[in-house]
Amino acid sequence: QVQLVESGGGSVQAGGSLRLSCAASGYDHSSYCITWFRQAPGKEREGVAAIYRASSSAYYADSVKGRFTISQDTAKNTAYLQMNNLKPEDTGMYYCAATQWNGGCGGDWAERLRYGSWGQGTQVTVSS
């Protein structure tokens, strides 16, 4: 079982930036999809961005394309989410999740039921 710990959340004004980190332990191979989800109050948890650990292939939700960048440092077993030009609608609890998958994260990377390992979350608040 992979253990995940998120950090880096905070409060910023619209247009600002934050970088989230997801430190992992327990990987036994490289065929993992690591995904950032977020959940705003009263809304469903949604996939924001994913990265395939073996290839660093990245996947993004349309709402964050061009503003967010997902990356990883495999030596540190850490994934990052660089968030620029933040908007109030980006506010929410951000979770890191991981699942074993072959050949890439696939078209359903944002399906939360695929993921068995989750972090505790880190809060992001963007004020207007």
LUMVEX-912327 format. One line per field, with one value per residue: residue number from 1; x, y, z of N, C-alpha, C in turn; residue in one letter. Coordinates in steps of 0.1 Angstrom, whole numbers. Layout:
<atoms>
i = c(NUM ...) $
n_X = c(X ...) $
n_Y = c(Y ...) $
n_Z = c(Z ...) $
ca_X = c(X ...) $
ca_Y = c(Y ...) $
ca_Z = c(Z ...) $
c_X = c(X ...) $
c_Y = c(Y ...) $
c_Z = c(Z ...) $
aa = c(A ...) $
</atoms>
This chain:
<atoms>
i = c(1 2 3 4 5 6 7 8 9 10 11 12 13 14 15 16 17 18 19 20 21 22 23 24 25 26 27 28 29 30 31 32 33 34 35 36 37 38 39 40 41 42 43 44 45 46 47 48 49 50 51 52 53 54 55 56 57 58 59 60 61 62 63 64 65 66 67 68 69 70 71 72 73 74 75 76 77 78 79 80 81 82 83 84 85 86 87 88 89 90 91 92 93 94 95 96 97 98 99 100 101 102 103 104 105 106 107 108 109 110 111 112 113 114 115 116 117 118 119 120 121 122 123 124 125 126 127 128) $
n_X = c(8 6 17 8 16 5 15 19 -3 -24 -33 -41 -42 -63 -48 -24 2 8 26 21 30 35 44 56 55 64 62 64 71 73 50 27 0 -2 -22 -37 -65 -93 -116 -143 -164 -195 -194 -185 -156 -130 -109 -78 -51 -28 0 21 41 62 68 65 44 18 -14 -43 -71 -95 -101 -79 -58 -29 -25 -19 8 19 44 73 97 115 135 131 106 84 57 46 25 23 7 -5 -17 -40 -75 -106 -123 -107 -104 -104 -101 -72 -62 -39 -35 -30 -26 -20 -12 -10 9 4 -17 -42 -75 -94 -83 -92 -111 -122 -127 -109 -87 -68 -51 -48 -40 -41 -49 -47 -53 -64 -70 -84 -87 -107) $
n_Y = c(-12 22 51 84 119 151 185 221 237 267 302 325 354 360 353 346 322 288 259 226 196 161 136 103 69 34 25 -2 -6 10 15 34 56 89 112 144 155 176 191 210 227 212 201 175 154 161 153 168 169 146 123 99 76 61 72 100 111 135 146 166 184 202 226 236 236 250 266 251 228 196 176 155 142 116 105 115 104 121 140 170 199 226 256 282 316 316 311 321 300 278 271 248 215 198 167 141 111 77 50 17 11 0 11 39 66 67 73 75 87 105 93 88 64 46 48 37 45 73 107 129 154 189 222 247 280 306 340 367) $
n_Z = c(0 -9 7 12 15 16 11 12 8 11 16 -9 -30 -59 -90 -79 -69 -61 -49 -46 -28 -30 -11 -13 -2 -3 -29 -52 -77 -109 -123 -117 -115 -105 -90 -87 -69 -63 -39 -35 -10 -7 -33 -57 -56 -78 -105 -111 -122 -135 -133 -149 -134 -145 -170 -169 -182 -186 -176 -178 -164 -182 -171 -158 -176 -190 -168 -145 -136 -135 -120 -113 -89 -91 -77 -52 -47 -50 -60 -77 -78 -96 -93 -110 -117 -101 -94 -78 -80 -78 -53 -26 -10 -16 -28 -29 -49 -56 -79 -92 -125 -159 -187 -188 -176 -187 -203 -184 -161 -142 -127 -97 -83 -91 -75 -48 -28 -8 2 31 25 15 22 -1 -6 -24 -27 -39) $
ca_X = c(0 13 13 9 14 5 19 21 -15 -24 -43 -35 -52 -65 -36 -12 7 12 31 17 39 29 55 50 64 57 61 72 75 71 37 17 -6 -3 -32 -42 -79 -97 -130 -148 -175 -207 -192 -179 -142 -127 -95 -72 -40 -22 13 24 54 72 71 62 33 9 -28 -49 -85 -96 -103 -66 -48 -22 -23 -13 18 22 58 77 111 114 145 125 93 75 50 43 15 25 -5 -3 -29 -51 -88 -114 -129 -97 -105 -108 -91 -65 -58 -30 -40 -21 -31 -12 -18 0 8 -1 -29 -54 -85 -103 -74 -99 -122 -117 -129 -97 -76 -69 -43 -51 -34 -50 -54 -41 -63 -61 -80 -80 -96 -108) $
ca_Y = c(0 34 61 97 130 163 198 233 245 280 312 334 362 356 356 342 309 279 246 215 185 148 127 90 58 21 21 -14 -6 24 16 41 69 98 122 154 157 186 190 223 225 209 196 163 154 161 152 181 166 133 120 85 76 55 80 114 116 143 147 178 188 214 238 240 235 263 273 241 219 185 171 146 139 101 102 118 99 132 146 184 205 240 262 296 323 309 317 317 286 268 269 235 206 191 154 133 97 68 37 9 10 -3 18 52 68 64 83 77 90 113 85 86 50 38 50 30 52 88 114 135 166 202 232 258 291 317 351 376) $
ca_Z = c(0 -10 17 6 24 9 18 4 6 18 12 -18 -38 -73 -98 -72 -72 -50 -53 -37 -29 -25 -8 -13 3 -5 -43 -54 -91 -115 -130 -109 -118 -93 -94 -78 -69 -54 -36 -29 -2 -14 -46 -58 -58 -92 -109 -116 -130 -132 -140 -149 -127 -153 -182 -166 -191 -178 -179 -171 -166 -191 -162 -153 -186 -192 -155 -136 -141 -126 -123 -102 -87 -88 -66 -39 -46 -47 -71 -74 -86 -96 -97 -113 -121 -93 -94 -66 -82 -75 -38 -22 -4 -26 -24 -38 -49 -64 -83 -101 -138 -169 -200 -187 -167 -194 -205 -172 -150 -132 -121 -83 -78 -95 -66 -35 -19 -7 13 40 19 19 18 -9 -6 -33 -25 -51) $
c_X = c(9 8 17 7 15 10 18 8 -14 -34 -35 -46 -52 -53 -23 -9 9 18 28 27 31 40 49 61 56 56 70 75 71 58 26 13 -8 -12 -36 -57 -82 -112 -134 -160 -188 -206 -185 -164 -139 -112 -90 -60 -34 -8 16 39 65 77 71 52 23 -4 -34 -64 -85 -96 -89 -55 -42 -19 -15 -3 21 36 61 92 111 124 140 111 83 70 46 32 18 13 -3 -16 -41 -63 -96 -120 -120 -97 -110 -98 -85 -59 -49 -35 -31 -28 -21 -19 -7 -2 4 -13 -42 -65 -94 -94 -81 -110 -117 -118 -117 -86 -78 -61 -45 -43 -45 -56 -47 -50 -57 -72 -75 -91 -96 -104) $
c_Y = c(12 44 75 108 143 175 209 241 258 289 322 343 357 361 351 327 301 266 236 204 172 138 113 80 45 17 8 -15 8 26 22 53 77 110 132 156 170 185 203 219 223 204 183 164 153 160 164 178 153 131 105 84 71 64 95 120 123 144 158 179 200 227 244 240 249 271 264 232 208 180 161 146 125 98 105 112 110 138 161 189 220 247 277 303 317 318 313 303 275 264 255 227 198 178 148 118 90 55 30 8 8 6 32 54 65 75 85 80 98 106 81 72 41 38 44 37 67 94 121 148 178 212 243 268 303 328 360 390) $
c_Z = c(0 1 11 16 16 17 7 2 14 12 3 -24 -52 -81 -92 -76 -59 -56 -42 -39 -24 -24 -6 -7 0 -19 -44 -69 -96 -121 -122 -116 -106 -97 -83 -80 -61 -51 -29 -20 -10 -28 -46 -60 -73 -95 -115 -126 -126 -139 -138 -145 -137 -165 -180 -176 -182 -184 -171 -174 -174 -183 -158 -164 -189 -179 -145 -143 -131 -130 -112 -101 -82 -77 -52 -37 -43 -60 -67 -83 -85 -101 -98 -117 -114 -94 -82 -68 -80 -60 -35 -14 -15 -21 -34 -37 -58 -67 -92 -114 -149 -182 -200 -179 -174 -194 -193 -159 -139 -125 -107 -78 -82 -84 -53 -24 -19 4 21 35 24 14 10 -9 -14 -31 -37 -47) $
aa = c(Q V Q L V E S G G G S V Q A G G S L R L S C A A S G Y D H S S Y C I T W F R Q A P G K E R E G V A A I Y R A S S S A Y Y A D S V K G R F T I S Q D T A K N T A Y L Q M N N L K P E D T G M Y Y C A A T Q W N G G C G G D W A E R L R Y G S W G Q G T Q V T V S S) $
</atoms>
